[in-house]
Each structure stands twice: as structure tokens, then as C-alpha cells.
Amino acid sequence: MNKLCTAAIVLIMAFSFGGLGCSRGFVGGAAAGAAGTSAAYEYQKHKQMKRLEDDFKAGRISKEEYLKRKDQISQGSLIY
């Protein structure tokens, strides 16, 4: 009986603490943080792509280099 009571208490405590960690405010804040991080990452990719296009148009890099670097930038990006 003692082991059963101890197990029940531990289980109740685990569920009560777990519920606190997953409150709506926490989940919303985590989602906003993830969205902000993704937006910053994509903005950085956009700046790199713009700089690459400017270098290509100005003749500072060859078409092969342009295509190679464009492929590298587009890997892992949601937009490009």
C-alpha cells in the first residue's frame, strides 16, 4: 500500500508540474520566438542573395560562381 501511495503522489506531481510548463503563454512565447528567429534567418539569406546578384551584375563574379553560390544560399532556405 505504501508503494502505491508513493507512486500515486509522484504521478500527480508529475502531471501538475507538466501542466504548468505547457501553459498557453509559454507555448505562444515559444512560437513567437521561433517565428522571429526564422524571419531573421530568411532576412539574412535575402541580403546575401541581393549582394550576390549585385556582384554578378557588376561583373565581379562569373556566371559559374554566381550559380554555385546561389545554390549554397538557397539550401536550407524556405523562400529561395
N, C-alpha and C positions, 0 to 999 in steps of 0.2 A: 504494500500500500504506500509506503514511503517513497519508493522509486516512481510510482505512478503519479503521486502528487508533485514531486520534483519535476518530472517530465512535463506535466501539465502547466506548471508555473513557467518553466523555461519556454515552452511553446507559446503561451500567452504573451510573455515579454517580447519574444522574437517578432510576433505579429504586430504588437503595438509599436515597437520601435521601427519596424519596416514601414508601417503606415505613415509615420512621421517623415521619413526620408523621401517618400514619394508624394508629397503634397502637391497640389496644383501649382502653387507659387514656385516651388523648386523645379518642377518639370517645365513650366513656362520660361523660367530664367535660363534653364539649360538649353532649351530650344532657341531662345533669342541669342544666347552666346554662340551656339553652333551656326546659326544663320549669319551672325556678324562676322565670324571667322571665315565662313565660306565666301561671303561678299568681299572681304578684304583680299582673300586669295585670288578670286577671279579678277578683281581690280588690278592686282599686281600683274596677272597674266595679260590683261588688256594693255597695260602700259608697256610691257615687254614686246607685245605684238606690234604696237604702234611705233615703237622705236625701231624694230626690225624692218617694218615697211618703209620708214623714213630712210634708213640706211640703204635699203635696196634701191629706192627711187633716186637717191643721191649718188648711186654708183659706188658706194663704199664696200659693198659685198657682192659676190657673184650670185647668179640665179641658183646654182647648186647649194651654196652656203645658205641662201635665203630659205630654200625648201627644207634643208636639213634642220635649221634652227626653228622654222615654223612647226615642223613635225615634233620637235622636242618640246616646244611651248604648249602645243595642243594636247600632248599626253597628260592625262590627269585633270584636264580642264572640262568643265561642263558646257562651256559656251563655244570654245574653238574646236 
